[in-house]
Amino acid sequence: MLKQLSVFVENKCGRLTGIVELLGNGGINIRAMSLADTADYGILRLIVNDPQKAADLLKKEQYTMKITEVLAIEIPDEAGALANVLRMIRDAEITIEYMYAFLGKQQQGALVTLKCDDTEKAAALLQQNHVTVVDPETVYGL
């Protein structure tokens, strides 16, 4: 499974910049990211080339964060492809907690990150239905 960092970020000027500068200065490349916010804080979700090194850097600077397992899948870049995948997941009664997309340099289709209530079941289901579940090393190396 793909390792995702979820970092709690105060909604204050410069906080996001501080995190990405810290990672950049540490040699960490961001492969995908999503930021969801509330009035007081945001949750920055990151896929990076070296999740453990990034986690160590963030913890050292006392950022509150956790590592979560997610799936990266490749779907054809065509109308209806995402709906087909989501229907498969729904029909298997797997809940998608959140998702976001990103572009990969080497991929022919669209890459989508999924966080499901049962990640292993979702991965097996998708693979059985010929949906490409992208291995972590491929994503980290994009």
C-alpha positions in Angstrom: 0.0 0.0 0.0 1.0 3.6 -0.6 2.0 5.7 2.4 0.4 9.1 2.7 1.3 11.7 5.2 -1.6 13.7 6.9 -0.3 16.8 8.5 -2.4 19.1 10.7 -1.7 22.7 9.7 -2.9 25.8 11.6 -4.8 28.3 9.4 -2.1 31.0 9.8 -0.1 32.9 7.2 3.0 31.0 6.2 2.3 27.6 7.8 1.9 25.7 4.5 5.0 27.4 3.1 6.9 26.3 6.2 6.0 22.7 5.6 6.8 22.6 1.9 10.1 24.5 2.5 11.0 22.0 5.3 10.4 19.1 3.0 12.1 20.7 0.0 15.2 21.5 2.0 15.2 17.9 3.2 15.3 16.6 -0.3 11.7 15.4 -0.3 9.7 15.6 -3.6 5.9 16.0 -3.3 4.2 13.7 -5.8 0.6 14.6 -4.9 -1.2 16.8 -2.3 -4.6 17.8 -1.1 -5.4 20.4 1.5 -8.8 20.5 3.2 -9.5 23.1 5.8 -11.8 24.2 8.6 -11.9 27.6 10.3 -8.9 26.9 12.5 -6.8 24.2 10.9 -6.3 22.2 7.7 -5.3 18.7 6.9 -2.5 18.5 4.3 -2.4 15.1 2.7 0.9 14.3 0.9 2.3 11.6 -1.2 6.1 12.0 -1.3 9.1 10.2 -2.7 10.3 9.1 0.8 7.5 9.0 3.3 9.6 7.9 6.3 12.2 10.6 5.9 9.4 13.2 5.4 7.7 12.0 8.6 10.9 12.2 10.5 11.5 15.7 9.4 8.0 16.8 10.3 8.1 15.1 13.7 11.5 16.7 14.5 9.8 20.1 13.9 6.9 19.1 16.1 4.2 18.9 13.4 1.3 16.8 14.3 1.0 14.1 11.6 0.3 10.5 10.8 1.0 8.0 8.1 -2.0 6.4 6.4 -2.2 3.7 3.9 -4.0 4.6 0.6 -4.4 3.2 -2.9 -3.1 4.8 -6.1 -4.9 3.5 -9.1 -4.6 4.3 -12.8 -7.7 4.8 -14.8 -8.1 5.6 -18.5 -8.2 9.3 -19.3 -11.7 9.0 -20.8 -15.2 10.0 -19.9 -16.9 7.6 -17.4 -13.8 5.7 -16.3 -13.9 7.1 -12.8 -17.6 6.4 -12.5 -17.0 2.8 -13.5 -14.4 2.3 -10.7 -16.5 4.1 -8.1 -19.5 1.9 -9.0 -17.4 -1.3 -8.5 -16.4 0.0 -5.1 -19.9 1.0 -4.1 -21.3 -2.4 -5.2 -18.8 -4.1 -3.0 -20.1 -1.9 -0.1 -16.7 -0.3 0.4 -16.8 3.2 1.6 -14.5 5.8 0.1 -13.5 8.3 2.8 -11.7 10.7 0.4 -9.9 10.8 -2.9 -7.8 13.1 -5.0 -6.1 12.9 -8.4 -2.6 13.7 -9.6 -0.6 13.5 -12.7 2.3 11.2 -13.2 5.1 11.8 -15.7 5.1 8.2 -16.9 1.5 7.2 -16.8 -0.9 7.0 -19.8 -4.0 7.4 -17.7 -5.1 9.5 -14.7 -3.8 8.6 -11.3 -6.2 8.7 -8.4 -5.5 8.3 -4.7 -8.3 6.6 -2.7 -8.7 6.2 1.1 -11.2 3.5 1.7 -12.6 2.0 4.9 -11.1 -1.4 3.8 -8.1 -0.6 1.7 -7.0 -4.2 1.2 -10.5 -5.3 0.1 -10.6 -2.4 -2.3 -7.2 -3.2 -3.8 -8.1 -6.9 -4.3 -11.5 -6.0 -5.9 -9.9 -3.5 -8.3 -7.2 -5.8 -9.3 -9.7 -8.6 -10.0 -11.6 -6.2 -12.2 -8.4 -5.3 -14.2 -8.0 -1.8 -12.6 -4.3 -1.0 -12.3 -3.3 -0.5 -8.6 -0.1 1.3 -8.9 2.7 0.0 -6.7 4.3 2.4 -4.1 7.7 2.4 -5.7 6.3 3.6 -9.0 4.4 6.5 -7.4 7.4 7.5 -5.2 9.6 7.5 -8.3 7.3 9.7 -10.4 
